[in-house]
Amino acid sequence: MLIQELGASNAQYAPERVADFDRTSIYSAFAAGANGVLLWCYTDADRQQYARAPYTRAPHETQFGLTEADGTLRPAGRALVAFEEAAGSMDLAGIERPRADVALLVPHEWSRARGDFTGFNLPLDSTATPYVSVADVTAGAGNEAKTSLMSALLAAYVMSRRAGLSVDLPREFDDWHSYPLLWLPAPLTATEQSAMHVRTQTWERVHDYVNAGGALFASVSGDAAIPDPAGLFGARMVDAAPAGEVTLRSSKRSAAFVPASCSSLHRPAVGSGFGVFASSSRAAR
């Protein structure tokens, strides 16, 4: 994982606080096994640029620099120098980050360059494939879909880390079968935004993963589309109509329920559907 555009504006916050933020973020990324960080940015804008785009309508962008416009090192710049010196004194030869506990899948299109239409098994020249890449989807009107996917991935990542689980983000076509846990948060399980969910054939690999003993956690929304969900989870979504009250009945003893006990969940009858969370591990059944 590479963390990019790390930083804060000295036009908004005290330079010492910006340095504290950068220092904490850099060391945290290093401890978490990130490949690196890209700080935004090298130097402040010269005052002669203030009347030009983009600075004329974005005053915060003028002072993100590790240095002032004249080259003077800001506190954040000194924090970066100190980290470089500390990292340079470490003997990291032969040290590798262990494989994580969780595989949080990223759709194939999300990591592909614009115009890459491979993997569709069509007897056509790839340039003739009537398909919109993620670069096009997120360029304008698709920005809402981009936010939806990245928010879901970020939330799943943060909750996993807070639960003490390490997380990798393998791409959809990578080999993720050796991970003990597989996370597929909505909208990865959805169908409406084509570049925001896993491909149909990926669900066959998910079935194989679960049958081999892997543990799957998936969240679904009203537009979920999962081939053979009953075979995967032992349950399926019956309807996507909003529900004001949902009753959960336990058939087996668990930490929260005793057999035949019921629990009611209440929510306003608005929105696009009632979300369902499901987990599955064939080996644990």
Wavefront OBJ file of the C-alpha trace (Angstrom):
o trace
v 0.000 0.000 0.000
v 1.296 3.448 -0.941
v -0.166 6.439 0.906
v -0.357 9.480 -1.327
v -1.010 13.199 -0.857
v -0.261 13.045 2.848
v -0.089 16.456 4.458
v -2.014 19.540 5.547
v -2.017 23.207 4.652
v 0.030 25.685 6.662
v -2.539 28.267 5.551
v -5.095 26.446 7.696
v -3.136 24.960 10.594
v -0.078 25.859 12.665
v 3.094 24.537 10.982
v 4.034 22.656 14.169
v 0.678 20.828 14.164
v 1.106 19.955 10.499
v 4.501 18.482 11.363
v 2.930 16.465 14.201
v 0.329 15.083 11.799
v 2.909 14.194 9.153
v 5.270 12.601 11.698
v 2.522 10.448 13.244
v 1.202 9.409 9.844
v 4.612 8.513 8.432
v 5.656 6.357 11.388
v 2.209 4.739 11.536
v 2.391 3.871 7.846
v 5.886 2.446 8.338
v 4.764 0.326 11.314
v 1.703 -0.919 9.411
v 3.873 -2.153 6.538
v 3.037 0.443 3.883
v 5.338 0.582 0.862
v 5.834 4.300 1.329
v 4.254 7.741 1.515
v 4.047 10.605 -0.938
v 3.810 13.940 0.858
v 1.906 16.865 -0.586
v 3.857 18.800 -1.449
v 7.478 19.880 -1.950
v 7.185 23.653 -1.647
v 4.742 26.509 -1.101
v 3.494 28.535 -4.040
v 5.249 31.807 -4.754
v 3.092 34.848 -3.990
v 3.253 35.827 -7.666
v 1.170 32.689 -8.372
v -1.690 33.615 -6.030
v -3.675 35.361 -8.779
v -3.422 32.346 -11.092
v -5.463 29.167 -11.246
v -5.781 27.050 -9.224
v -4.549 29.199 -6.342
v -6.870 32.135 -6.956
v -9.856 29.993 -5.918
v -7.989 27.662 -3.566
v -6.019 29.636 -0.980
v -5.354 26.486 1.065
v -3.296 25.081 -1.818
v -0.706 27.833 -1.523
v 1.037 26.502 1.606
v 1.167 22.701 1.628
v 4.929 22.776 1.198
v 7.627 21.007 3.151
v 9.519 24.193 2.399
v 8.449 27.795 2.153
v 8.541 29.426 -1.273
v 12.070 30.708 -0.629
v 13.321 27.203 0.218
v 13.279 27.535 4.009
v 12.520 24.159 5.586
v 9.184 24.051 7.411
v 8.663 21.926 10.569
v 7.042 19.206 8.433
v 10.153 19.140 6.268
v 12.351 18.714 9.321
v 10.103 15.850 10.492
v 10.620 14.108 7.142
v 14.395 14.557 7.372
v 14.355 13.069 10.886
v 12.378 10.048 9.663
v 14.794 9.501 6.791
v 17.699 9.513 9.223
v 15.930 7.083 11.589
v 14.937 4.718 8.777
v 18.401 4.886 7.280
v 19.926 3.661 10.531
v 17.784 0.495 10.568
v 18.989 -2.809 9.169
v 15.924 -3.986 7.225
v 17.701 -6.468 4.954
v 15.714 -9.675 4.588
v 12.735 -8.359 6.541
v 9.374 -8.856 4.838
v 5.903 -8.002 5.961
v 3.978 -11.199 6.829
v 0.859 -12.060 4.893
v -2.152 -10.320 6.407
v -5.131 -11.904 8.143
v -7.681 -10.382 5.768
v -7.967 -10.089 1.996
v -10.095 -7.032 1.159
v -10.742 -7.370 -2.564
v -10.327 -4.495 -5.003
v -12.211 -4.758 -8.349
v -10.019 -5.524 -11.344
v -10.979 -2.354 -13.231
v -10.055 -0.152 -10.289
v -6.363 -0.875 -10.749
v -6.230 -0.933 -14.545
v -5.199 1.848 -16.891
v -7.795 3.486 -19.117
v -8.547 1.504 -22.248
v -7.616 -1.920 -20.857
v -10.533 -4.142 -21.843
v -8.902 -7.530 -21.337
v -10.555 -10.379 -19.516
v -13.947 -10.232 -21.221
v -13.433 -13.374 -23.316
v -14.771 -11.686 -26.446
v -13.490 -12.493 -29.964
v -13.077 -8.790 -30.697
v -10.244 -6.356 -30.808
v -10.055 -4.893 -27.305
v -10.402 -1.346 -28.612
v -13.842 -2.232 -29.993
v -15.221 -3.452 -26.672
v -18.157 -1.199 -25.635
v -17.008 -0.889 -22.050
v -16.306 2.101 -19.840
v -13.155 1.892 -17.727
v -12.983 3.079 -14.145
v -10.953 6.101 -15.246
v -13.957 7.222 -17.279
v -16.501 6.263 -14.642
v -14.863 8.374 -11.959
v -14.027 11.338 -14.179
v -17.312 13.181 -13.613
v -20.746 11.706 -13.150
v -19.306 8.519 -11.647
v -17.620 10.294 -8.763
v -20.463 9.219 -6.446
v -19.743 5.584 -7.277
v -16.051 6.146 -6.618
v -16.856 7.601 -3.215
v -19.162 4.683 -2.415
v -16.529 2.053 -3.160
v -13.605 3.790 -1.507
v -15.695 4.612 1.580
v -16.629 0.935 1.911
v -13.037 -0.241 1.507
v -11.757 2.370 3.961
v -14.423 1.523 6.557
v -13.685 -2.210 6.249
v -9.956 -1.550 6.547
v -10.307 0.674 9.626
v -12.697 -1.691 11.422
v -10.407 -4.638 10.713
v -7.368 -2.813 12.066
v -9.289 -1.780 15.177
v -10.194 -5.437 15.678
v -6.497 -6.319 15.628
v -6.534 -7.811 12.118
v -3.925 -7.007 9.495
v -5.278 -6.287 6.011
v -4.063 -6.676 2.435
v -5.902 -5.309 -0.598
v -5.293 -7.851 -3.355
v -6.766 -7.218 -6.779
v -9.657 -9.350 -7.875
v -7.616 -11.575 -10.224
v -4.755 -12.063 -7.741
v -4.310 -15.261 -5.737
v -6.080 -14.543 -2.426
v -7.084 -18.112 -1.526
v -4.391 -18.501 1.154
v -5.806 -15.676 3.299
v -7.819 -17.006 6.261
v -10.419 -14.217 5.941
v -12.027 -12.639 2.856
v -13.961 -9.358 3.071
v -16.489 -8.341 0.362
v -18.296 -5.214 1.596
v -21.023 -3.620 -0.503
v -20.814 -2.311 -3.218
v -18.467 -5.196 -4.152
v -21.526 -7.465 -3.950
v -23.747 -5.124 -5.976
v -24.553 -4.964 -9.694
v -25.530 -1.425 -10.763
v -22.102 0.233 -11.137
v -20.159 -2.159 -13.351
v -16.673 -1.062 -12.291
v -17.491 -1.010 -8.587
v -18.203 -4.699 -7.950
v -16.443 -8.022 -8.495
v -16.987 -9.850 -11.750
v -19.546 -12.603 -12.071
v -16.929 -15.345 -12.509
v -15.204 -14.236 -9.306
v -18.076 -15.718 -7.315
v -17.011 -19.170 -8.531
v -13.608 -18.545 -6.983
v -15.326 -17.366 -3.795
v -17.265 -20.639 -3.660
v -14.001 -22.577 -4.044
v -12.411 -20.462 -1.316
v -15.217 -21.182 1.161
v -15.357 -24.888 0.266
v -11.634 -25.085 1.031
v -12.247 -23.717 4.547
v -11.870 -19.964 4.068
v -14.037 -17.557 6.065
v -16.039 -15.030 4.035
v -17.735 -11.865 5.240
v -19.986 -10.069 2.777
v -22.351 -7.136 3.202
v -25.159 -6.563 0.733
v -27.513 -3.750 -0.206
v -30.711 -3.486 -2.218
v -28.939 -3.928 -5.556
v -26.932 -6.998 -4.511
v -26.526 -9.763 -7.095
v -24.737 -12.945 -6.000
v -25.020 -16.160 -8.030
v -26.237 -19.019 -5.788
v -26.205 -17.116 -2.468
v -27.983 -20.021 -0.732
v -25.152 -22.361 -1.676
v -22.621 -19.871 -0.378
v -24.290 -18.497 2.761
v -27.182 -20.848 3.439
v -29.462 -17.823 2.948
v -30.570 -15.444 0.241
v -32.128 -11.996 -0.008
v -35.859 -12.387 -0.642
v -36.738 -8.796 -1.440
v -35.147 -5.376 -1.517
v -38.229 -3.470 -0.351
v -37.628 -1.172 2.638
v -38.582 -2.776 5.944
v -39.706 -0.974 9.070
v -39.239 -3.967 11.355
v -37.120 -7.099 11.005
v -37.336 -10.128 13.298
v -34.311 -12.382 13.757
v -34.994 -15.902 15.021
v -32.169 -18.122 16.268
v -32.168 -21.839 15.442
v -28.865 -22.563 17.170
v -27.381 -21.348 20.433
v -24.949 -18.444 20.084
v -23.466 -15.755 22.272
v -26.371 -13.411 21.499
v -29.317 -15.781 21.194
v -30.709 -19.005 22.634
v -32.684 -21.440 20.432
v -36.092 -20.173 19.333
v -35.425 -16.697 20.742
v -36.359 -13.615 18.761
v -34.966 -10.130 18.416
v -36.569 -7.216 16.574
v -34.695 -4.487 14.726
v -36.440 -1.198 13.956
v -35.507 1.307 11.278
v -37.331 4.078 9.371
v -39.049 2.710 6.278
v -36.922 4.771 3.885
v -33.984 4.077 1.608
v -33.248 1.531 -1.064
v -33.384 -1.636 0.999
v -32.470 -3.401 4.188
v -28.823 -4.408 4.335
v -27.929 -7.979 5.223
v -24.597 -9.096 6.665
v -23.554 -12.701 6.258
v -20.500 -14.775 7.090
v -19.607 -18.230 5.868
v -16.932 -20.851 6.336
v -17.770 -24.330 5.116
v -15.155 -25.788 7.454
v -16.787 -24.182 10.481
v -20.295 -25.425 9.780
l 1 2 3 4 5 6 7 8 9 10 11 12 13 14 15 16 17 18 19 20 21 22 23 24 25 26 27 28 29 30 31 32 33 34 35 36 37 38 39 40 41 42 43 44 45 46 47 48 49 50 51 52 53 54 55 56 57 58 59 60 61 62 63 64 65 66 67 68 69 70 71 72 73 74 75 76 77 78 79 80 81 82 83 84 85 86 87 88 89 90 91 92 93 94 95 96 97 98 99 100 101 102 103 104 105 106 107 108 109 110 111 112 113 114 115 116 117 118 119 120 121 122 123 124 125 126 127 128 129 130 131 132 133 134 135 136 137 138 139 140 141 142 143 144 145 146 147 148 149 150 151 152 153 154 155 156 157 158 159 160 161 162 163 164 165 166 167 168 169 170 171 172 173 174 175 176 177 178 179 180 181 182 183 184 185 186 187 188 189 190 191 192 193 194 195 196 197 198 199 200 201 202 203 204 205 206 207 208 209 210 211 212 213 214 215 216 217 218 219 220 221 222 223 224 225 226 227 228 229 230 231 232 233 234 235 236 237 238 239 240 241 242 243 244 245 246 247 248 249 250 251 252 253 254 255 256 257 258 259 260 261 262 263 264 265 266 267 268 269 270 271 272 273 274 275 276 277 278 279 280 281 282 283 284 285
